[in-house]
Amino acid sequence: MDRRQRKAISDWVSKGRVLFGEPLARHTTFGIGGPAEVFHEPGDREELVRILKFASQETIPVTIIGSGSNCLVSDTGVPGIVISLAGRLNGFHIEGGRVTAGAGVVLGHMVHRCLQAGLAGVENLVGVPGTIGGALVMNARAFGGEISTYLDRVRTLTSDGKEQVYRREDLQFGYRSSSFRPDEIILEAEFHFEAGSPEAIADLQKRFLSERKARQPLNQQSAGSVFKNPAPD
Ligand SMILES: Cc1cc2nc3c(=O)[nH]c(=O)nc-3n(C[C@H](O)[C@H](O)[C@H](O)COP(=O)(O)OP(=O)(O)OC[C@H]3O[C@@H](n4cnc5c(N)ncnc54)[C@H](O)[C@@H]3O)c2cc1C
């Protein structure tokens, strides 16, 4: 990327953050990864669209990350713009059994808010790190439950900044996989959950967390399981 391109990016970004040569080790749970040529945390959707359009016009590669809890980044770093959505685009709304969450919402926040609202389904994912965007791309799954089961709709952006809405039936999900295109960015998702007893949900969460603690070295840097878990995982 040349000086003009770097300057254009720093001049625009006012609500979010832009860093040059930011070590990605700071943004992955493995704690490894070389520098991002440009590291950007968008302040809002408009800033994200603007940077994507610029990158598309200038043919600058773009890489999206959430919390970096399923990323293994080379020590040589990542060319172009790395956009981190962790904690960004973090709108969250519950109405009845319907939950709308921005891509940067931490999955644990949704798990906790569903417990408070007496909504059952997502408690299996207690203790899974990451964002809603990352959870959907990876189809986060634990103790036999996966996030795509409760999905209704997803709003995405193409790499040149165009919005698209998918219904659940437009998408395919598999074991830690989804049909989102690699250049597609998840902005927001809508889920539906069943009403449940907060006490029963809390008991399940407690059980899942203690099984997780017994099976995983949570004090070590990792990206969770490396090998495929035998069913039911
Ligand atoms: C201790 C530990 C335990 C774990 N346990 C589990 C488990 O039980 N079950 C499980 O399924 N996983 C588990 N994981 C793996 C990981 O937490 C999940 O895959 C998580 O959903 C990844 O979310 P993230 O935001 O960190 O995504 P990242 O790691 O940042 O990104 C993962 C992928 O998603 C893409 N991506 C992220 N956000 C977006 C977006 N908004 N739009 C488009 N693409 C995007 C990235 O480009 C990348 O390809 C574990 C990880 C750790 C460290």
The ligand as a Tripos MOL2 file, in Angstrom:
@<TRIPOS>MOLECULE
LIG
   53    58     1     0     0
SMALL
NO_CHARGES

@<TRIPOS>ATOM
      1 C1        -10.7600  -21.7370   24.4720 C.3       1 LIG1
      2 C2        -11.5570  -21.8570   23.1990 C.ar      1 LIG1
      3 C3        -12.6650  -22.6910   23.1620 C.ar      1 LIG1
      4 C4        -13.4210  -22.8190   21.9850 C.ar      1 LIG1
      5 N1        -14.5080  -23.6390   21.9900 N.ar      1 LIG1
      6 C5        -15.2730  -23.7390   20.8760 C.ar      1 LIG1
      7 C6        -16.4490  -24.5700   20.8700 C.ar      1 LIG1
      8 O1        -16.8020  -25.1990   21.8560 O.2       1 LIG1
      9 N2        -17.1770  -24.6160   19.7300 N.ar      1 LIG1
     10 C7        -16.8380  -23.9080   18.6100 C.ar      1 LIG1
     11 O2        -17.5710  -23.9740   17.6110 O.2       1 LIG1
     12 N3        -15.7250  -23.1330   18.5850 N.ar      1 LIG1
     13 C8        -14.9420  -23.0220   19.6810 C.ar      1 LIG1
     14 N4        -13.8190  -22.2380   19.6580 N.ar      1 LIG1
     15 C9        -13.4270  -21.5750   18.4120 C.3       1 LIG1
     16 C10       -13.9480  -20.1290   18.2610 C.3       1 LIG1
     17 O3        -14.1990  -19.5520   19.5120 O.3       1 LIG1
     18 C11       -15.2210  -20.0660   17.4180 C.3       1 LIG1
     19 O4        -14.9910  -20.5800   16.1270 O.3       1 LIG1
     20 C12       -15.7530  -18.6190   17.3120 C.3       1 LIG1
     21 O5        -17.0650  -18.6810   16.8080 O.3       1 LIG1
     22 C13       -14.9060  -17.7160   16.4100 C.3       1 LIG1
     23 O6        -15.3750  -16.3750   16.5510 O.3       1 LIG1
     24 P1        -14.3890  -15.1210   16.3750 P.3       1 LIG1
     25 O7        -15.1890  -13.8760   16.4660 O.co2     1 LIG1
     26 O8        -13.2350  -15.2380   17.2980 O.co2     1 LIG1
     27 O9        -13.9140  -15.3400   14.8740 O.3       1 LIG1
     28 P2        -12.4410  -15.1670   14.2800 P.3       1 LIG1
     29 O10       -11.5460  -16.2210   14.8380 O.co2     1 LIG1
     30 O11       -12.0030  -13.7640   14.4100 O.co2     1 LIG1
     31 O12       -12.7390  -15.4910   12.7480 O.3       1 LIG1
     32 C14       -13.1190  -16.7910   12.3610 C.3       1 LIG1
     33 C15       -13.5360  -16.7440   10.8840 C.3       1 LIG1
     34 O13       -14.7110  -15.9710   10.7580 O.3       1 LIG1
     35 C16       -14.5070  -14.8750    9.8670 C.3       1 LIG1
     36 N5        -15.2680  -13.7430   10.4150 N.ar      1 LIG1
     37 C17       -15.2730  -13.2730   11.6870 C.ar      1 LIG1
     38 N6        -16.1710  -12.2760   11.8080 N.ar      1 LIG1
     39 C18       -16.7270  -12.1060   10.5850 C.ar      1 LIG1
     40 C19       -17.7280  -11.2310   10.0570 C.ar      1 LIG1
     41 N7        -18.3550  -10.3110   10.7980 N.pl3     1 LIG1
     42 N8        -18.0550  -11.3440    8.7460 N.ar      1 LIG1
     43 C20       -17.4440  -12.2680    7.9570 C.ar      1 LIG1
     44 N9        -16.4880  -13.1080    8.3870 N.ar      1 LIG1
     45 C21       -16.1460  -13.0370    9.6880 C.ar      1 LIG1
     46 C22       -13.0060  -14.6420    9.8290 C.3       1 LIG1
     47 O14       -12.6140  -14.0700    8.5990 O.3       1 LIG1
     48 C23       -12.4880  -16.0700    9.9880 C.3       1 LIG1
     49 O15       -12.5210  -16.7280    8.7400 O.3       1 LIG1
     50 C24       -13.0500  -22.0940   20.8160 C.ar      1 LIG1
     51 C25       -11.9280  -21.2390   20.8630 C.ar      1 LIG1
     52 C26       -11.1890  -21.1110   22.0450 C.ar      1 LIG1
     53 C27       -10.0200  -20.1720   22.0710 C.3       1 LIG1
@<TRIPOS>BOND
     1     1     2 1
     2     2     3 ar
     3     2    52 ar
     4     3     4 ar
     5     4     5 ar
     6     4    50 ar
     7     5     6 ar
     8     6     7 ar
     9     6    13 1
    10     7     8 2
    11     7     9 ar
    12     9    10 ar
    13    10    11 2
    14    10    12 ar
    15    12    13 ar
    16    13    14 ar
    17    14    15 1
    18    14    50 ar
    19    15    16 1
    20    16    17 1
    21    16    18 1
    22    18    19 1
    23    18    20 1
    24    20    21 1
    25    20    22 1
    26    22    23 1
    27    23    24 1
    28    24    25 2
    29    24    26 1
    30    24    27 1
    31    27    28 1
    32    28    29 2
    33    28    30 1
    34    28    31 1
    35    31    32 1
    36    32    33 1
    37    33    34 1
    38    33    48 1
    39    34    35 1
    40    35    36 1
    41    35    46 1
    42    36    37 ar
    43    36    45 ar
    44    37    38 ar
    45    38    39 ar
    46    39    40 ar
    47    39    45 ar
    48    40    41 1
    49    40    42 ar
    50    42    43 ar
    51    43    44 ar
    52    44    45 ar
    53    46    47 1
    54    46    48 1
    55    48    49 1
    56    50    51 ar
    57    51    52 ar
    58    52    53 1
@<TRIPOS>SUBSTRUCTURE
     1 LIG1         1 GROUP 0 **** ****
